[in-house]
Amino acid sequence: MEFTPIQSIDKISSLEQLNGVTGKLDDGNKAEIPFQSLFTDAIQNVKDTDAAKNAAIYDLATGNTDSIHDVMIASTKATLSVDLLVNLRNKALEAYNEITNMQV
């Protein structure tokens, strides 16, 4: 029976190498942060689903559509996207509070 030896682990020279993120510069002002894009995407999702909900309600109110199912689906999507954004905010604040309470 043949065993293969355990190989050594290479040193990690920086945190960026660990995360695999180098940070792109947008217009030379600031680096793009993946965590930030998560929140901006969630906010844009809330805006889009709210606009779709309002359009569906307007179409139902003006008689352009008879499908109340589409209105309910759009309303539920909007509600879920707001709930997701609120939960993301709460988890981020909770993580921030944990970090600030750490003793060094």
Secondary structure in CASP SS format (residue, H / E / C, confidence):
PFRMAT SS
TARGET T0000
AUTHOR 0000-0000-0000
METHOD secondary structure of the structure
MODEL  1
M C 1.00
E C 1.00
F C 1.00
T C 1.00
P C 1.00
I C 1.00
Q C 1.00
S C 1.00
I C 1.00
D C 1.00
K C 1.00
I C 1.00
S C 1.00
S C 1.00
L H 1.00
E H 1.00
Q H 1.00
L H 1.00
N H 1.00
G C 1.00
V C 1.00
T C 1.00
G C 1.00
K C 1.00
L E 1.00
D E 1.00
D C 1.00
G C 1.00
N C 1.00
K E 1.00
A E 1.00
E C 1.00
I C 1.00
P H 1.00
F H 1.00
Q H 1.00
S H 1.00
L H 1.00
F H 1.00
T H 1.00
D H 1.00
A H 1.00
I H 1.00
Q H 1.00
N H 1.00
V H 1.00
K H 1.00
D H 1.00
T H 1.00
D H 1.00
A H 1.00
A H 1.00
K H 1.00
N H 1.00
A H 1.00
A H 1.00
I H 1.00
Y H 1.00
D H 1.00
L H 1.00
A H 1.00
T H 1.00
G C 1.00
N C 1.00
T C 1.00
D C 1.00
S C 1.00
I H 1.00
H H 1.00
D H 1.00
V H 1.00
M H 1.00
I H 1.00
A H 1.00
S H 1.00
T H 1.00
K H 1.00
A H 1.00
T H 1.00
L H 1.00
S H 1.00
V H 1.00
D H 1.00
L H 1.00
L H 1.00
V H 1.00
N H 1.00
L H 1.00
R H 1.00
N H 1.00
K H 1.00
A H 1.00
L H 1.00
E H 1.00
A H 1.00
Y H 1.00
N H 1.00
E H 1.00
I H 1.00
T H 1.00
N C 1.00
M C 1.00
Q C 1.00
V C 1.00
END
